[in-house]
Amino acid sequence: MTDAPHRHPELAAGRWGQLSLLEQLANVGSEVGRMRRWRDRDESLMTGAFERALELLDLTLADPRWRGRLREIARARELLCDAASGGSEYGTTVEDLDRYFLAFAVAARRGR
């Protein structure tokens, strides 16, 4: 992650580490959903959601509890970048990722 200011300062300050992996990925999914909603309507809002999703995935990658899951989380980040760039590398779509991350939101809600 870069030294740029955090878009989620309260999470970067430590609250992120209190969330389960399901909750973390559900939050990423919220930003992916925003990407999908704004994609054809407002490019700056879509870009902001993409950048926030990347930051949240970076915070998840930095969470020491998920050391055994880094490959999977990094792959999700890679696919997010692919979808944001039009799916030219792997054919990933924002809709695909929205569905993928929705499963984490559903599971996180059931766990409460």
Secondary structure, 3 states (H helix, E strand, C coil): CCCCCCCCHHHHCCHHHHCCHHHHHHHHHHHHHHHHHHCCCCHHHHHHHHHHHHHHHHHHHHCHHHHHHHHHHHHHHHHHHHHHCCCCCCCCCHHHHHHHHHHHHHHHHHCC
